[in-house]
Amino acid sequence: MRQLVLLVCVFALSFFAVESVSAQAGLIPSWEDRSKRFGFYPISNEVSFFANVDDSGDNRGHTLQLVLINSFKILTSFTFEFTADYNYDMTPGLDNDHYVELSLVKQVTPFVAVNYQRVTSTFEPEPINQMGVRFVF
């Protein structure tokens, strides 16, 4: 829940702190301040709805999936990724379950980035922090 509040705050900030806005595909505008030190640049923001069926054809409920990937600049550029699956009547014994991943990515070279992720889900008793290297190709 805290991650969702953080995400909403990031988007709200992008709409209230706008000095210059440029139109792009999608509903979320990109913006950059006049000094070009601060900015927000949407990359991909998607909401999907799924009907789940297992291999034997049995109904496994429904899934709401959010994939939000946006770049922002605070003196230097970062990418913020939010991925969430909210499942309803999918996992036996649970009415609802979820998997949420928040990532902060900093490109180091054109082919290498460092990545921090925080994962929370109903499958793990407590959140997991992941730090790693991402290869871009």
C-alpha positions in Angstrom: 0.0 0.0 0.0 2.9 2.4 0.8 4.3 1.8 -2.7 1.0 2.7 -4.3 0.8 5.9 -2.3 4.4 6.7 -3.4 3.5 6.1 -7.0 0.4 8.4 -6.8 2.6 11.1 -5.2 5.1 10.9 -8.0 2.4 11.3 -10.6 0.7 14.1 -8.7 4.0 15.9 -8.4 4.5 15.6 -12.2 1.2 17.4 -12.8 1.7 20.2 -10.2 5.3 21.1 -10.8 5.1 21.5 -14.5 6.9 24.4 -16.2 7.0 23.0 -19.7 4.9 20.1 -21.0 5.4 18.3 -24.2 2.7 16.1 -25.8 3.5 12.4 -26.4 1.5 9.3 -27.1 -0.5 8.3 -24.0 -2.3 10.2 -21.4 0.6 11.2 -19.1 2.6 14.2 -20.3 6.3 14.5 -20.0 7.7 17.7 -18.5 11.0 19.3 -17.8 11.9 22.4 -15.9 13.7 25.3 -17.7 17.1 24.4 -16.2 16.7 20.8 -17.6 17.8 19.5 -14.2 14.4 18.1 -13.3 11.9 16.2 -15.4 9.5 13.3 -15.9 9.3 11.2 -19.0 6.7 8.5 -19.4 7.9 5.3 -21.1 5.2 2.8 -20.8 2.1 2.8 -18.6 -0.3 -0.1 -19.0 -3.2 -1.7 -17.2 -4.3 -5.2 -18.2 -7.2 -7.5 -17.2 -6.9 -11.3 -17.5 -9.2 -14.2 -17.2 -7.1 -17.1 -15.9 -7.6 -20.7 -17.0 -5.3 -23.6 -16.2 -4.2 -26.3 -18.7 -7.1 -28.5 -17.9 -9.5 -25.7 -18.7 -10.6 -24.9 -15.1 -11.3 -21.3 -14.2 -8.5 -19.8 -12.1 -10.1 -16.4 -11.4 -9.0 -13.0 -12.7 -5.9 -10.8 -12.6 -5.5 -7.0 -12.7 -1.9 -6.2 -13.9 -0.2 -2.7 -13.7 3.0 -2.1 -15.5 4.3 1.5 -15.1 7.8 2.4 -16.5 8.8 6.0 -16.3 12.0 8.0 -16.4 12.7 11.0 -14.3 15.5 13.4 -13.8 16.7 14.8 -10.5 20.1 16.2 -11.6 20.7 12.9 -13.3 18.3 10.4 -15.0 16.7 7.3 -13.4 14.0 4.9 -14.4 11.2 4.0 -12.0 9.4 0.7 -12.7 6.2 -0.4 -10.9 4.8 -3.9 -11.7 1.9 -5.4 -9.9 -0.3 -8.4 -10.3 -3.5 -8.5 -8.2 -5.2 -11.9 -8.5 -8.7 -12.7 -7.6 -9.8 -16.4 -7.0 -6.6 -17.6 -8.6 -4.6 -19.2 -5.7 -6.3 -22.1 -4.0 -7.2 -21.1 -0.4 -7.0 -17.4 -1.1 -9.6 -15.0 -2.3 -7.0 -12.4 -3.4 -3.2 -12.4 -3.7 -0.7 -10.0 -5.1 2.8 -9.5 -6.3 4.3 -6.0 -6.4 7.7 -5.0 -7.6 9.2 -1.5 -7.3 12.4 -0.8 -9.2 14.8 2.1 -9.4 17.3 1.8 -12.3 20.3 3.9 -13.1 21.9 3.5 -16.5 25.7 3.5 -16.1 26.8 2.8 -19.7 24.7 2.3 -22.9 24.8 -1.5 -22.1 24.9 -1.7 -18.2 22.6 -0.4 -15.5 22.4 -0.9 -11.7 19.1 -1.9 -10.3 17.4 -1.8 -6.9 14.1 -3.7 -6.5 11.7 -4.1 -3.6 9.3 -7.0 -3.9 6.3 -7.6 -1.7 3.7 -10.3 -2.1 1.3 -12.6 -0.4 3.7 -15.4 -1.2 6.5 -14.1 1.0 6.2 -13.4 4.7 8.1 -10.1 4.4 9.3 -7.8 1.6 12.5 -8.6 -0.3 15.2 -6.1 -1.4 17.1 -7.0 -4.5 20.2 -5.2 -5.8 21.8 -6.1 -9.1 23.2 -5.3 -12.5 21.1 -5.1 -15.6 22.5 -5.7 -19.1 20.8 -3.8 -21.9 20.8 -5.3 -25.4 
